[in-house]
Amino acid sequence: MTTNPVNEPAASNPNEESALLPVGATELEIVDVRHGMFHGSGDTSGYLGLVRPVALATATPRPYGGWYDEAADTLTGLLPDYAAAVDKVVVEHGDLTFHVRREHLVDFVRALRDDPALRFEMCASVSGVHYPHETGRELHAVYAFLSLTHNRRLRLEVTCPDLDPTIPSIMGIYPTADWHERETFDFFGIVFTDRPDLTRIEMPDDWPGHPQRKDYPLGGIPVEYKGAEIPPPETRRTYSG
């Protein structure tokens, strides 16, 4: 895992990292380099020669701009352990994202909801991301919050390791997170603790694995006629260039 300044090109990649840089960020964290469109040996897209870094933005320096600084200052005053709770703050593409450590998540979102200066009354979504090469933080849960009072939006991002894929549930604070947490559990295998009825919501209860992880097979699911099977895309055919 490496970080590089905004205008310094990747040493082994013809693409410049600056072309991938989110608006407002100054550095990128390279967590992987992707070759072709699909993982595995084959490529059916015609992009077999594609080489592209998987890059994440590093922390955005202050001032963030607009009401973002006000929100950060309010949270700093509300949470005595703010420095321990927040790994980094990123402003990219007009979005404010707090990267919060999982053991502080519940206290953090309670402050978001209850403080009059923040008043983020609604959790609009919980979704998952899988970065298999981020050792120790392979699974990410991403939360979108909406303040109806102030007409503002912000995001939280929480990580957990594949070996301990647990994150505290926020359903007790935001009941709307119920089905969102179940879907993220279903597709990514993140276990949201301290909540009832964490069951699959899309796939059958006995479905093996979690289909939106990047290491999950892309195909090969048996169809319902004559015992036929759809092969994974990367094994159907390969383009030479």
NORNORQUI-V92767 format. One record per pair of residues at least 24 apart in sequence whose C-alpha atoms are under 6 Angstrom apart, sorted by the first residue. I is the first residue (numbers start at 1). J is the second residue. Records with the same first field share a line. If there is no record, write none. Layout:
I = J / J
This chain:
1 = 30 / 31
2 = 29 / 30
3 = 28 / 29
4 = 28
22 = 92
23 = 92 / 93
24 = 91 / 92
25 = 60
27 = 58
28 = 55 / 56 / 57 / 58
29 = 55 / 56 / 57
30 = 54 / 55
42 = 234 / 235 / 238
43 = 234 / 238
44 = 234 / 237 / 238
46 = 239
48 = 241
59 = 88 / 89 / 90
60 = 90
96 = 154
97 = 155 / 156
98 = 156
99 = 156 / 157 / 158
100 = 158
101 = 158
102 = 158 / 167
119 = 147
120 = 146 / 147
121 = 147
122 = 146
126 = 180
127 = 184
128 = 184
130 = 213
136 = 161
137 = 161
138 = 162
165 = 190 / 191
166 = 190 / 191 / 192
167 = 192
168 = 192 / 193
169 = 193
187 = 211 / 212
188 = 212 / 213
